[in-house]
Amino acid sequence: MQEYAEFVKRVHKKTGIDLSLYKEAQMKRRLTSLRDRRGYQTFSSYFEAISSDTSLFDELLDRMTINVSEFYRNRQRFDVLENKVIPHLLQGKKRIKVWSAACSTGEEPYTLAMILSQFLPLSQIEIMASDIDENAMERARKGIYPERSLKEVPAHIKQKFFRREGAFYHVSSEIKRCVTFKKHNLLADEYEQGCDLVVCRNVMIYFTEEAKNTIYQKFSRSLNRGGIFFVGSTEQIFSPNKFQFEVFDTFFYQKG
Ligand SMILES: C[S@@+](CC[C@H](N)C(=O)[O-])C[C@H]1O[C@@H](n2cnc3c(N)ncnc32)[C@H](O)[C@@H]1O
């Protein structure tokens, strides 16, 4: 068997992450460059090394998961969420069930809580947030961010929900209380049901076409009729009707 394929198998066994469902060229390039940088010539010697050195292992996990995020990422889309999607979802309802999947370090679910706070009392906002990467979610729970993560945050929101301490911004505890973080692997775990809004952005780009199709199918089942699926700004779905979706706005799909 090809050396990389064997590595993928062993990583799957060790971490539960099946790299064969991620686009191969891109992932292999990322991992080969890390392996080379650490001085291993083969994937099998690199695997031996990560098995006995937790810092090398954590570094590999970090490399596999790609955690970049920011508040109000692609701000215009969040403006559509605020001005069109949320008012639509809240018609005749006082609560909505929201899931931020592949939430990384928390900027996305906290953004959702900040936006929802303009419509509902904070005590009625519950957002489920998940990611495969526990380390990223540990940072999310702390809620402390550098200034560059906040560059798209509207001034009134920044003033209301962040406290500056030195070079860092702390998310207010009332916003933190709205979000529950839980580990979830999109490729292997059960999906939440009965959602009104599912947000899954900037992770589908890493998956194979086959894996994407399965994931869209599962998200579609997660949503209530009329619920909305919000995707990343490079992640348009080409045949939404295959998954019982209709275009609601650019990068927003409604479950039929
Ligand atoms: C680039 S971040 C996206 C963060 C946020 N959604 C955003 O758009 O800013 C991609 C996230 O996907 C997560 N991820 C990768 N594979 C995953 C999987 N199989 N299941 C769940 N999360 C996964 C990574 O851990 C990472 O935190």
The ligand as an SDF file (V2000), in Angstrom:
LIG
                    3D

 27 29  0  0  0  0  0  0  0  0999 V2000
  -11.5090   27.0510    8.8990 C   0  0  0  0  0  0  0  0  0  0  0  0
  -12.3280   26.5100   10.3650 S   0  0  0  0  0  0  0  0  0  0  0  0
  -13.9390   27.2300   10.1430 C   0  0  0  0  0  0  0  0  0  0  0  0
  -14.3980   27.9930   11.3660 C   0  0  0  0  0  0  0  0  0  0  0  0
  -15.7150   28.7580   11.2090 C   0  0  0  0  0  0  0  0  0  0  0  0
  -16.7980   27.8840   10.8140 N   0  0  0  0  0  0  0  0  0  0  0  0
  -15.5780   29.8840   10.2150 C   0  0  0  0  0  0  0  0  0  0  0  0
  -16.1360   29.8170    9.1320 O   0  0  0  0  0  0  0  0  0  0  0  0
  -14.8600   30.8610   10.5170 O   0  0  0  0  0  0  0  0  0  0  0  0
  -12.5920   24.7890    9.9780 C   0  0  0  0  0  0  0  0  0  0  0  0
  -12.9400   23.9450   11.2050 C   0  0  0  0  0  0  0  0  0  0  0  0
  -13.4310   22.6860   10.7730 O   0  0  0  0  0  0  0  0  0  0  0  0
  -13.0760   21.7310   11.7490 C   0  0  0  0  0  0  0  0  0  0  0  0
  -13.1880   20.3860   11.1610 N   0  0  0  0  0  0  0  0  0  0  0  0
  -12.3850   19.7900   10.2630 C   0  0  0  0  0  0  0  0  0  0  0  0
  -12.8170   18.5320   10.0130 N   0  0  0  0  0  0  0  0  0  0  0  0
  -13.9390   18.3460   10.7650 C   0  0  0  0  0  0  0  0  0  0  0  0
  -14.8360   17.2670   10.9400 C   0  0  0  0  0  0  0  0  0  0  0  0
  -14.6520   16.1190   10.2950 N   0  0  0  0  0  0  0  0  0  0  0  0
  -15.8660   17.4190   11.7950 N   0  0  0  0  0  0  0  0  0  0  0  0
  -16.0480   18.5880   12.4800 C   0  0  0  0  0  0  0  0  0  0  0  0
  -15.2260   19.6470   12.3570 N   0  0  0  0  0  0  0  0  0  0  0  0
  -14.1860   19.5250   11.5040 C   0  0  0  0  0  0  0  0  0  0  0  0
  -11.6720   22.1080   12.1120 C   0  0  0  0  0  0  0  0  0  0  0  0
  -11.3030   21.5730   13.3690 O   0  0  0  0  0  0  0  0  0  0  0  0
  -11.7420   23.6340   12.0930 C   0  0  0  0  0  0  0  0  0  0  0  0
  -11.9490   24.1380   13.3920 O   0  0  0  0  0  0  0  0  0  0  0  0
  1  2  1  0
  2  3  1  0
  2 10  1  0
  3  4  1  0
  4  5  1  0
  5  6  1  0
  5  7  1  0
  7  8  2  0
  7  9  1  0
 10 11  1  0
 11 12  1  0
 11 26  1  0
 12 13  1  0
 13 14  1  0
 13 24  1  0
 14 15  1  0
 14 23  1  0
 15 16  2  0
 16 17  1  0
 17 18  1  0
 17 23  2  0
 18 19  1  0
 18 20  2  0
 20 21  1  0
 21 22  2  0
 22 23  1  0
 24 25  1  0
 24 26  1  0
 26 27  1  0
M  CHG  2   2   1   9  -1
M  END
$$$$
